[in-house]
Structures are given as structure tokens and as C-alpha cells.
Amino acid sequence: MLFDHTKTGELMSRLNNDVVGAQSALTGTFITILTNIVTVVTTLFI
């Protein structure tokens, strides 16, 4: 992709989609880690 031939709107759209994708990945990872911690702690104290 050449930045001098690509419309600003297209670049902004791609950047926004990348940010949303990264947010989703991090949120999903955080929830998984939290769930696993709760599972381990619960298992240890049962």
C-alpha cells in the first residue's frame, strides 16, 4: 500500500479496524486469564 496514493478515509478505516481488533483480542485474553485464575483458586480451596 502506498500512502501517497491511498485516500485518507481508507487509511483511517484500516487503522480503526486494527484498533478495534486489538481491543477485542486484549479484552478476550483478559477475560480468559481472569476466568482461569478464578478456576484455579476455586479448585485449590474446594
Biotite code that builds the C-alpha atoms (Angstrom):
import biotite.structure as struc

atoms = struc.array([
    struc.Atom([0.000, 0.000, 0.000], chain_id="A", res_id=1, res_name="MET", atom_name="CA", element="C"),
    struc.Atom([1.356, 3.389, -0.938], chain_id="A", res_id=2, res_name="LEU", atom_name="CA", element="C"),
    struc.Atom([0.393, 6.123, 1.471], chain_id="A", res_id=3, res_name="PHE", atom_name="CA", element="C"),
    struc.Atom([0.562, 8.849, -1.166], chain_id="A", res_id=4, res_name="ASP", atom_name="CA", element="C"),
    struc.Atom([-1.973, 7.025, -3.379], chain_id="A", res_id=5, res_name="HIS", atom_name="CA", element="C"),
    struc.Atom([-4.388, 5.832, -0.689], chain_id="A", res_id=6, res_name="THR", atom_name="CA", element="C"),
    struc.Atom([-7.295, 8.008, 0.393], chain_id="A", res_id=7, res_name="LYS", atom_name="CA", element="C"),
    struc.Atom([-7.203, 9.320, 3.951], chain_id="A", res_id=8, res_name="THR", atom_name="CA", element="C"),
    struc.Atom([-10.583, 7.768, 4.732], chain_id="A", res_id=9, res_name="GLY", atom_name="CA", element="C"),
    struc.Atom([-9.350, 4.335, 3.715], chain_id="A", res_id=10, res_name="GLU", atom_name="CA", element="C"),
    struc.Atom([-6.261, 4.658, 5.920], chain_id="A", res_id=11, res_name="LEU", atom_name="CA", element="C"),
    struc.Atom([-8.383, 5.828, 8.858], chain_id="A", res_id=12, res_name="MET", atom_name="CA", element="C"),
    struc.Atom([-10.797, 2.934, 8.343], chain_id="A", res_id=13, res_name="SER", atom_name="CA", element="C"),
    struc.Atom([-7.972, 0.389, 8.311], chain_id="A", res_id=14, res_name="ARG", atom_name="CA", element="C"),
    struc.Atom([-6.392, 1.930, 11.403], chain_id="A", res_id=15, res_name="LEU", atom_name="CA", element="C"),
    struc.Atom([-9.730, 1.945, 13.226], chain_id="A", res_id=16, res_name="ASN", atom_name="CA", element="C"),
    struc.Atom([-10.353, -1.700, 12.317], chain_id="A", res_id=17, res_name="ASN", atom_name="CA", element="C"),
    struc.Atom([-6.882, -2.623, 13.592], chain_id="A", res_id=18, res_name="ASP", atom_name="CA", element="C"),
    struc.Atom([-7.508, -0.826, 16.895], chain_id="A", res_id=19, res_name="VAL", atom_name="CA", element="C"),
    struc.Atom([-10.905, -2.488, 17.328], chain_id="A", res_id=20, res_name="VAL", atom_name="CA", element="C"),
    struc.Atom([-9.346, -5.881, 16.566], chain_id="A", res_id=21, res_name="GLY", atom_name="CA", element="C"),
    struc.Atom([-6.576, -5.303, 19.108], chain_id="A", res_id=22, res_name="ALA", atom_name="CA", element="C"),
    struc.Atom([-9.111, -4.201, 21.729], chain_id="A", res_id=23, res_name="GLN", atom_name="CA", element="C"),
    struc.Atom([-11.187, -7.326, 21.146], chain_id="A", res_id=24, res_name="SER", atom_name="CA", element="C"),
    struc.Atom([-8.136, -9.570, 21.401], chain_id="A", res_id=25, res_name="ALA", atom_name="CA", element="C"),
    struc.Atom([-6.964, -7.949, 24.634], chain_id="A", res_id=26, res_name="LEU", atom_name="CA", element="C"),
    struc.Atom([-10.424, -7.994, 26.191], chain_id="A", res_id=27, res_name="THR", atom_name="CA", element="C"),
    struc.Atom([-10.893, -11.659, 25.301], chain_id="A", res_id=28, res_name="GLY", atom_name="CA", element="C"),
    struc.Atom([-7.463, -12.520, 26.675], chain_id="A", res_id=29, res_name="THR", atom_name="CA", element="C"),
    struc.Atom([-8.102, -10.615, 29.914], chain_id="A", res_id=30, res_name="PHE", atom_name="CA", element="C"),
    struc.Atom([-11.431, -12.375, 30.455], chain_id="A", res_id=31, res_name="ILE", atom_name="CA", element="C"),
    struc.Atom([-9.827, -15.770, 29.797], chain_id="A", res_id=32, res_name="THR", atom_name="CA", element="C"),
    struc.Atom([-6.979, -15.088, 32.233], chain_id="A", res_id=33, res_name="ILE", atom_name="CA", element="C"),
    struc.Atom([-9.400, -13.881, 34.908], chain_id="A", res_id=34, res_name="LEU", atom_name="CA", element="C"),
    struc.Atom([-11.622, -16.933, 34.424], chain_id="A", res_id=35, res_name="THR", atom_name="CA", element="C"),
    struc.Atom([-8.624, -19.256, 34.677], chain_id="A", res_id=36, res_name="ASN", atom_name="CA", element="C"),
    struc.Atom([-7.417, -17.581, 37.879], chain_id="A", res_id=37, res_name="ILE", atom_name="CA", element="C"),
    struc.Atom([-10.852, -17.926, 39.464], chain_id="A", res_id=38, res_name="VAL", atom_name="CA", element="C"),
    struc.Atom([-10.979, -21.584, 38.398], chain_id="A", res_id=39, res_name="THR", atom_name="CA", element="C"),
    struc.Atom([-7.558, -22.338, 39.892], chain_id="A", res_id=40, res_name="VAL", atom_name="CA", element="C"),
    struc.Atom([-8.324, -20.541, 43.166], chain_id="A", res_id=41, res_name="VAL", atom_name="CA", element="C"),
    struc.Atom([-11.706, -22.255, 43.443], chain_id="A", res_id=42, res_name="THR", atom_name="CA", element="C"),
    struc.Atom([-10.146, -25.646, 42.728], chain_id="A", res_id=43, res_name="THR", atom_name="CA", element="C"),
    struc.Atom([-7.475, -25.138, 45.383], chain_id="A", res_id=44, res_name="LEU", atom_name="CA", element="C"),
    struc.Atom([-9.989, -24.298, 48.109], chain_id="A", res_id=45, res_name="PHE", atom_name="CA", element="C"),
    struc.Atom([-12.599, -26.971, 47.428], chain_id="A", res_id=46, res_name="ILE", atom_name="CA", element="C"),
])
